[in-house]
Amino acid sequence: MINTLSIASDLSKAGIAKSHAEAIANAIGTRQEDLATKDFVRAEISTIRGEMSALETRLVRWIVGTVFAASGLLFAALQLMP
């Protein structure tokens, strides 16, 4: 949670006019819902890890299938050789 009163106070102490400091603090306060929270980031990371795991499984299956197909073709080619 963003403390806009504290922000406005700090800006005023830094030499910014009180009305400008309050406007800046209010703008920051209205944008706080756009900020990512730790829980949101953790949930997104968890989702991405799940998707990566599924992709890894598909990739391994595809590679194993390709190796078997190539082995079969090599074996068939060796059988045709005199």
C-alpha positions in Angstrom: 0.0 0.0 0.0 1.4 3.4 -1.0 1.2 6.2 1.6 0.4 9.2 -0.6 0.3 11.6 2.4 3.9 10.6 3.2 4.9 11.1 -0.4 3.4 14.5 -0.6 5.0 15.5 2.7 8.4 14.3 1.5 8.1 16.2 -1.8 7.0 19.3 0.1 10.1 19.1 2.3 12.3 18.7 -0.8 11.1 22.1 -2.0 8.2 21.2 -4.3 5.1 23.4 -4.0 2.5 21.7 -1.7 -0.2 21.7 -4.5 2.3 20.0 -6.9 3.4 17.5 -4.3 -0.2 16.5 -3.6 -0.9 16.2 -7.3 2.1 13.9 -7.8 1.3 11.8 -4.7 -2.3 11.4 -5.9 -1.1 10.4 -9.4 1.1 7.8 -7.8 -1.7 6.6 -5.6 -4.1 6.1 -8.5 -1.5 4.0 -10.3 -0.7 1.7 -7.5 -3.1 -0.9 -8.8 -0.9 -1.2 -11.9 2.1 -2.3 -9.7 2.8 -6.0 -9.6 2.7 -7.6 -6.1 5.0 -10.3 -4.9 2.1 -12.8 -4.9 1.2 -11.9 -8.5 4.8 -12.4 -9.6 5.1 -15.7 -7.8 1.9 -16.9 -9.4 3.1 -15.9 -12.9 6.4 -17.6 -12.3 4.7 -20.8 -11.2 2.5 -20.7 -14.3 5.5 -20.2 -16.5 7.4 -23.1 -14.8 4.4 -25.4 -15.4 4.3 -24.4 -19.1 8.1 -24.9 -19.4 7.8 -28.4 -17.8 5.1 -29.3 -20.3 7.2 -28.1 -23.2 10.2 -30.0 -21.9 8.1 -33.2 -21.8 6.9 -32.7 -25.4 10.4 -31.9 -26.6 11.9 -35.0 -25.0 9.1 -37.2 -26.6 9.8 -35.6 -30.0 13.6 -36.2 -29.7 13.2 -39.8 -28.5 10.8 -40.5 -31.4 13.2 -39.0 -33.9 16.1 -41.1 -32.5 14.0 -44.3 -32.9 12.9 -43.3 -36.4 16.5 -42.6 -37.4 17.6 -45.8 -35.9 15.0 -47.7 -37.8 16.0 -46.1 -41.1 19.6 -46.9 -40.4 18.8 -50.5 -39.6 16.7 -50.8 -42.8 19.5 -49.3 -44.8 22.0 -51.8 -43.4 19.7 -54.7 -44.2 19.5 -53.6 -47.8 23.3 -53.5 -48.2 24.9 -56.7 -49.7 
